[in-house]
Amino acid sequence: MKKLPLLFIFAFAALIYSCSTGEESTWDEYEDWRITNETWFAEQQNRTDANGSKYYNKLVPAWDTSQCVLIHYFNDRKLTEGNLSPLYTSTVDVKYKGSLYNDVPFDSSYTNTAAYGDSLYRTQCNQVIQGWTVALEDMRVGDSCEVVIPYTMAYGAQSSGLIKPYSALKFHIKLVDIPFYQIKD
């Protein structure tokens, strides 16, 4: 019985130690990767096209004006004017390819088994990383774009498959349909 308080103190100390070394050690361990990804994202913000115009538009979510994603539309948006744009709770069908800042691919709807049609991925806008949510809500059915997402709006300090902590991500996304459009209350 005398060992029980000692065991409790040891367990508590181990818990405190593990909490204090978690994200801080990840921050230090991935410092070079994080800095490279932050630098690349900053370069993309200043990228220009052949005419000297900004290549990407900056999308700033109303709910956090300190954040942004970058978007470049491949299609003429005048052709999709009047088409539906998804809402936060809408279900969308998209085709996409995802890569890291250095163009290493990590995911694609083109290589996944498509339950909803040829290479389609179906999801709700509010069930994906924040950067996707911001981009999807700006898109219209029929739009194709490239989206650059900083790690703060992607997986942050977490890893996911080939995606390391603090990874900026690049996606090519085509919004094919909105099978379940939700009305704003």
Buried (B, 14 or more C-beta within 10 A) or exposed (E): EEEEEEEEEEEEEEEEEEEEEEEEEBEEEBEEBBEBBBEBBEEBBEEEEEEEEEBBEEBEBEEEEEBBBBBBBEEEEEEBEEBBBBBEBBBBBBBBBBBBBEEEEBBBBEEEEBEEEEBBBBBBBBEBBBBBBBBBBBBBBBBBBBBBBBBBBBBBBBBEEEBBBBBBBBBBBBBBBBEEBBEEE
